[in-house]
């Protein structure tokens, strides 16, 4: 990889690098704050303060990354969602409606972190467009939303729907049946 290619890659992904720097700074601050609360230890002398430094959860990390996402990107995502909504209002039964719903769901989930609105987009694809090419992907994305929200009711509905709609030998059917047993 040449120096120019490396620089070009860094320019294209500067926001990811900035997000990683923010995470590193947060981790350093957290470690410093945690170490200032515990007494210094010497070999054989174990601290007994009971203070436990809590690491951020995956959801907290995701939220921090999304808040570190360039505000321009979030504004662009909102603008794009509004455009799609206008197209859906103008032609609610259009052939590309499932594609617009999928794109909106992805923008809500990935750029804005709004899992409830993303889920409603994916749910519409599943319920209203049984012949859509985006339908299988909608099942997967909806599962991700429900898992993130820890929505057991939604997961149960989703897995039951998959068991009902996919043939018994289909991978989706077998997966959903296994997940229902785990719930």
Secondary structure, DSSP 4 states (H G I P E B T S, - for coil): --HHHHHHHHHHTHHHHHHHHHHHHHHHHHHHHHHHHS---BTTB---S---PPPPPHHHHHHHHHHHS-HHHHHHHHHHHHHHHHHHHH-TT-TTHHHHHHHHHHIIIIII--HHHHHHHHHHHHHH-TT-TTHHHHHHHHHHHHHHHT-HHHHHHHHHHHHHHS-TTSHHHHHHHHHHHH-
